[in-house]
Amino acid sequence: MNLNPISGIVDSVGGVIGKVFGSKNDRDRYKHQSDMMVHNQYAAEFRHRENRTWWDSLVDGLNRLPRPVMVFLTISYFLLSYFDTVEFQKVNVALDTVPSSMWYVLSAIIGFYFAARELHKNRDKKMALSDEQFEQVVKRQQALDALKPIMNEKDFQAEMADTNKPMSNAAIAEWNRRRMNK
């Protein structure tokens, strides 16, 4: 049995695959070269440390801040939803007042910071709430404020029971809040 025609087909298929995907050796060599270029760039940044001024250190420190701050604020936002639901709702009501075009600006800043190309539309929208929308937001904020007690129950009862000293402002405010809700 002659395997020549089959080996010719296998060789030609292998050649086509090699042309489309390249050889593994070439890919490995290219990966190594790009890794070395990145390594050399990082090494060059830290090579001349003795000539650094306080300004260089300050700018380097500021350049390293945005990502950790964004992560910290995002995690804090979710923790707030767990530990203080009323305050979380107040934050969300406040965030509802931000016009959509400002969200686009924030998205563009963060997007460009992380090397993405972002939005360039809706520039003609107005940047403030109407008087009616602002009044609705204020009413929602006041309703949420009414839900949150000024003092916890234990401290309030202790301060109300002690007749030898005047009540604190927090106790008076809590007493007025409860009296108005009756």
Buried (B, 14 or more C-beta within 10 A) or exposed (E): EEEEEEEEEEEEEEEEEEEEEEEEEEEEEEEEEEEEEEEEEEEEEEEEEEEEEEEEEEEEEEEEEEEEEEEEEEEEEEEBEEEEEEEBBBBBBEEEBEBEBEEBBEEBEEBEEEEEEBEEEEEEEEEEBEEEEEEBBEEBBEEBEEEEBBBEEEBBEEBEEEEEEEBEEBBBBBBEBEEEEE
